[in-house]
Amino acid sequence: MPLSELPNEPEGNGPSAEPSSVSRSSRFGVALILLSGVLWFSLFAIPFLPLTVSQKAALAGADFVAVQIAWWIGAAMAGPKLVAKLTAHFRRGK
């Protein structure tokens, strides 16, 4: 079947336009949450870098702030249901 004969998907403000934008937002939010995890574990490498103590402290502080920013923006974009799933997954069962 030629491409010109394939049915077109609705564009604009149709009913299927909203779920795709929510899906992109959720995916970007999850990516930010994963980035915050990577940044969190990079804190453990900072003491081994060939920097002065004050440079290490500044880098660790900036890294911690970046972790918090990535987590909270990612959590806001992913939505409360997905964040609850992720946090429940990483918490220990009783």
Secondary structure as UniProt FT lines:
FT   HELIX           3..5
FT   TURN            15..16
FT   HELIX           17..42
FT   HELIX           43..48
FT   HELIX           53..78
FT   HELIX           80..90
//
